[in-house]
């Protein structure tokens, strides 16, 4: 369904940037090709096989296959491509990019006639501002940031709310009384995950100790470094932490793997339902839950508005607990003994009884 509620601030973020197959430090753009809804990319083309030129998708590092944020966007694209028989093109960012790299990527998609052009990640904010002005007849989507332009759909998510519920779950399931948070980059945006999780823990059990760690101060490689996340997670486990929530895209795979190696410990996933991810199937019985962000719904809504309804959805559109834009996964049934308390917390947030902070 379409959500069109307004928000006052743009401090909502994604942690789901990810681990890319391109070399570290490279500023090369990876062309993921066109999609046919199969979940994997093929060679790029337009107009073939009776399809019409579709969506230009610009992923952040990791792109399709990151098990998290970009994959969620890809699911929305695949659903629309399958239903509307489009021929879309996907491009993926690399480590160490400049602003001009992001501008060039969006410009190339718009110039080729793809519409809408969707930029997945807050790092595209400045590039969208620049390119949207150049192509006023093209609709742009921007995930996790806000650009005030007449042809831009700014998709923002109340990740602090789903993270709050993750904090409730962590506080209720810890046996050691120690839980941990690992963020990819220590910035205002990732801070929404940190803030919500910390508040959920404190409101539920003030006695529970929370350890916070970040992989990098400002370098986006924090979303692209599973080795560092594994090291941070191991350090926490060694100190008795038994529930770890990692908001760092595919870097979180390293954390999940370390948690899975510790009997009695739990990992909390992010953005996608990581229990259901085939790539993480080996570790799924250690994934307590995931704080989900439905980027797929937002992307699908935008594509439909342009391609099917011919009424492009623009403005700032907010996805939260109230409209199921964010949620807490129940896969694995590991929360059944505490689900009633989690549901009660959710209702208090939706009703406004609980105000969740977006600042640590």
C-alpha positions in Angstrom: 0.0 0.0 0.0 1.1 3.6 -0.4 2.2 5.6 2.5 2.3 9.4 2.2 2.6 10.7 5.7 5.0 13.5 6.3 7.9 13.7 8.8 9.6 16.7 10.1 13.2 15.5 10.0 15.4 13.4 7.9 17.4 11.7 10.6 16.3 8.2 9.6 18.8 5.9 8.1 19.7 2.6 6.9 22.4 0.4 8.2 22.1 -1.8 5.3 24.9 -0.8 3.2 27.0 -3.8 2.5 30.0 -5.9 1.4 30.7 -5.5 -2.3 32.5 -7.8 -4.6 34.5 -5.0 -6.0 38.1 -4.5 -4.7 38.5 -2.4 -1.5 39.4 1.2 -2.3 38.1 1.0 -5.8 36.0 3.7 -7.1 34.8 1.7 -10.1 31.0 1.4 -10.7 29.8 -2.2 -10.9 27.1 -2.7 -13.5 24.7 -5.3 -12.3 22.8 -5.4 -15.5 19.0 -5.6 -16.0 16.6 -7.6 -13.9 13.9 -9.9 -15.0 12.6 -10.6 -11.5 14.8 -13.7 -11.0 16.7 -12.3 -8.1 19.9 -12.3 -10.1 21.3 -9.8 -12.5 21.8 -10.4 -16.2 23.4 -8.4 -19.0 22.0 -4.9 -19.4 19.6 -4.1 -22.2 16.5 -2.0 -22.9 13.3 -2.8 -24.7 14.1 -6.5 -25.3 11.7 -9.3 -25.3 8.6 -7.1 -25.4 9.6 -5.3 -22.2 9.6 -1.5 -21.8 12.5 0.4 -20.4 11.9 0.3 -16.6 13.7 1.4 -13.5 17.2 2.7 -13.0 18.4 1.3 -9.7 21.5 2.7 -8.1 22.6 0.5 -5.1 25.0 1.4 -2.4 28.1 -0.7 -1.8 27.2 -4.4 -1.8 24.3 -4.1 -4.1 22.1 -7.0 -4.9 23.2 -9.9 -2.6 24.0 -8.0 0.5 21.5 -10.0 2.6 20.1 -6.8 4.0 19.3 -3.3 2.8 20.1 -3.4 -0.9 18.5 -6.8 -1.2 15.3 -5.4 0.3 15.2 -2.7 -2.4 15.9 -5.4 -5.0 12.9 -7.4 -3.9 10.7 -4.4 -4.6 12.3 -4.0 -8.0 11.8 -7.6 -8.9 8.2 -7.6 -7.9 7.5 -4.6 -10.1 9.5 -5.9 -13.0 7.7 -9.2 -12.9 4.2 -7.6 -12.7 4.8 -4.8 -15.2 7.2 -6.6 -17.6 9.8 -3.9 -17.4 13.5 -4.0 -18.4 15.4 -2.3 -15.7 19.1 -1.6 -15.1 21.0 -1.9 -11.9 24.3 -0.2 -11.0 26.3 -0.7 -7.8 28.6 1.6 -5.9 32.1 0.7 -4.8 34.3 1.5 -1.9 36.1 4.8 -1.9 33.7 6.7 -4.2 33.7 10.4 -4.8 30.5 12.5 -5.1 31.1 12.8 -8.8 30.9 9.0 -9.1 27.5 9.0 -7.6 26.3 11.9 -9.7 27.6 10.1 -12.8 25.8 6.9 -11.9 22.4 8.6 -11.5 23.0 10.8 -14.5 23.7 7.8 -16.8 20.5 6.1 -15.7 18.3 9.2 -16.2 20.0 10.0 -19.6 19.3 6.5 -20.8 15.6 7.0 -20.2 15.1 4.9 -17.1 12.2 6.2 -14.9 12.0 6.2 -12.0 15.7 6.3 -11.0 16.0 4.9 -7.4 19.1 5.8 -5.3 19.5 3.3 -2.4 21.1 5.0 0.6 21.6 8.3 2.3 25.0 8.7 0.6 23.2 9.6 -2.6 21.5 12.7 -1.1 23.7 15.3 -2.8 23.8 13.5 -6.1 20.0 13.2 -6.2 19.7 17.0 -5.5 22.1 17.7 -8.5 20.7 15.2 -11.0 17.0 15.7 -10.2 17.3 19.3 -11.3 18.8 18.3 -14.6 16.0 15.8 -15.4 12.8 17.4 -14.2 10.6 14.9 -16.1 12.2 11.9 -14.4 11.1 10.8 -11.0 13.8 10.0 -8.5 13.6 7.8 -5.4 15.9 8.3 -2.5 16.1 5.9 0.4 17.0 7.1 3.9 17.5 10.8 3.2 15.4 13.8 2.2 15.7 16.0 -0.9 13.1 18.7 -1.2 12.4 18.7 -5.0 9.2 18.3 -7.0 10.3 15.1 -8.7 11.8 13.3 -5.7 10.3 10.6 -3.5 12.2 10.7 -0.2 11.7 7.4 1.5 12.5 7.5 5.3 12.1 4.8 7.9 11.6 5.0 11.6 14.4 2.5 12.3 14.6 3.7 15.9 11.2 2.2 16.5 12.0 -1.3 15.2 15.3 -1.0 17.0 13.5 -0.2 20.2 11.6 -3.5 19.9 14.9 -5.3 19.3 16.1 -3.8 22.5 13.0 -5.1 24.3 13.7 -8.5 23.0 17.4 -8.4 23.9 16.6 -7.3 27.5 14.1 -10.1 27.9 16.2 -12.8 26.4 19.7 -12.1 27.8 20.8 -14.6 30.5 24.0 -12.8 31.4 22.4 -9.4 31.8 24.8 -8.0 29.1 23.9 -7.0 25.5 25.7 -5.3 22.7 25.3 -3.0 19.8 27.6 -2.8 16.8 27.2 0.1 14.3 28.9 0.3 11.0 29.7 4.0 11.1 29.4 6.4 14.1 27.2 9.1 12.5 23.9 10.7 13.2 22.1 8.3 10.9 23.3 5.0 12.3 22.7 6.6 15.7 18.9 6.0 15.2 19.5 2.3 15.5 21.7 2.7 18.5 19.3 5.1 20.2 16.2 3.0 19.7 17.9 -0.2 20.8 19.4 1.4 24.0 16.1 2.9 25.0 14.3 -0.4 24.5 16.8 -2.2 26.7 16.7 0.4 29.4 12.9 0.8 29.5 12.5 -3.0 29.7 15.3 -3.9 32.2 17.4 -1.0 33.5 19.8 -3.4 35.1 21.0 -4.8 31.8 24.4 -3.6 30.7 24.7 -2.3 27.1 28.1 -2.2 25.3 28.3 0.0 22.2 30.9 -0.4 19.5 31.4 1.1 16.0 33.5 -0.2 13.2 34.5 3.2 11.8 34.1 6.8 12.8 33.1 8.2 9.3 34.3 5.7 6.7 31.4 3.9 4.9 33.6 0.9 4.8 32.1 0.2 8.1 29.2 -1.4 6.1 31.7 -3.4 4.1 33.9 -5.1 6.7 32.7 -8.4 8.1 36.1 -9.1 9.6 36.0 -6.0 11.8 32.5 -6.8 12.9 33.5 -10.4 13.7 36.3 -9.0 15.9 34.0 -6.6 17.7 31.5 -9.3 18.3 34.1 -11.7 19.6 35.3 -9.1 22.0 31.8 -8.6 23.4 31.2 -12.4 23.7 34.5 -12.7 25.6 33.2 -10.2 28.1 29.9 -12.1 28.7 27.6 -10.3 26.2 25.1 -12.8 25.0 22.8 -10.8 22.7 24.4 -8.6 19.9 22.5 -6.3 17.6 24.6 -5.3 14.6 23.5 -2.4 12.3 26.2 -2.5 9.7 24.9 -4.1 6.5 26.8 -7.1 5.3 29.5 -6.4 7.9 26.9 -7.9 10.2 27.5 -11.4 8.7 30.8 -11.5 10.6 29.0 -10.7 13.8 26.4 -13.3 13.2 29.0 -16.0 12.5 30.8 -15.3 15.7 27.6 -15.3 17.8 26.6 -18.6 16.2 29.9 -20.1 17.5 29.0 -19.2 21.1 26.5 -21.5 22.8 23.6 -19.6 24.3 24.3 -16.4 22.5 21.9 -14.6 20.2 22.4 -12.3 17.2 19.8 -9.7 16.1 19.7 -9.0 12.3 18.9 -5.8 10.5 16.8 -4.5 7.6 15.8 -7.9 6.1 14.6 -11.0 7.9 18.0 -12.6 8.2 16.7 -15.8 9.6 15.1 -16.4 6.2 18.2 -15.5 4.2 19.5 -18.7 2.4 23.1 -17.3 2.7 22.8 -17.3 6.4 20.9 -20.6 6.8 23.9 -22.2 8.6 23.5 -19.6 11.4 19.8 -19.1 11.5 19.2 -20.9 14.8 21.3 -18.2 16.5 19.4 -15.3 14.9 16.9 -14.3 17.6 15.1 -11.8 15.4 15.7 -9.0 12.9 14.7 -5.3 12.9 13.1 -5.1 9.5 12.9 -2.1 7.2 10.6 -2.6 4.3 12.5 -0.8 1.6 10.9 -3.2 -0.9 7.5 -1.8 -0.2 8.7 1.8 -0.7 10.4 1.0 -3.9 7.5 -1.0 -5.2 5.1 1.8 -4.4 7.2 4.3 -6.2 7.6 2.2 -9.3 3.9 1.5 -9.5 3.1 5.2 -9.1 5.2 6.0 -12.1 4.6 3.0 -14.4 1.1 1.9 -13.5 -0.8 4.8 -12.0 1.0 7.6 -14.0 0.9 9.7 -10.8 4.5 9.8 -9.5 4.7 9.6 -5.7 6.9 12.5 -4.5 7.6 14.3 -1.3 8.7 12.9 2.0 7.1 9.6 2.8 7.5 8.0 6.2 7.5 4.3 7.0 7.1 3.3 10.6 5.5 0.8 13.0 2.1 2.3 12.5 2.0 1.6 8.8 4.1 -1.5 9.0 7.0 0.2 7.3 9.3 -1.2 10.0 8.8 -4.3 12.1 10.4 -6.9 14.3 10.7 -10.4 12.7 9.2 -13.5 14.4 10.8 -16.1 12.2 12.2 -19.1 14.2 9.6 -18.6 16.9 12.4 -17.7 19.3 10.4 -14.8 20.8 7.2 -16.7 21.6 7.8 -16.5 25.3 8.2 -12.7 25.3 6.0 -11.8 22.3 3.2 -10.4 24.4 5.6 -7.9 26.0 7.0 -6.9 22.6 3.5 -6.4 21.2 2.6 -4.3 24.2 5.7 -2.1 23.6 4.8 -1.8 19.9 1.3 -0.6 20.8 2.6 2.0 23.1 4.9 3.4 20.4 2.1 3.5 17.8 -0.3 5.2 20.3 2.4 7.7 21.2 2.6 6.6 24.8 6.3 5.8 24.2 8.4 8.4 22.3 11.5 6.7 20.9 14.6 8.9 20.6 16.6 8.9 17.4 19.6 10.3 19.1 22.0 8.2 21.3 
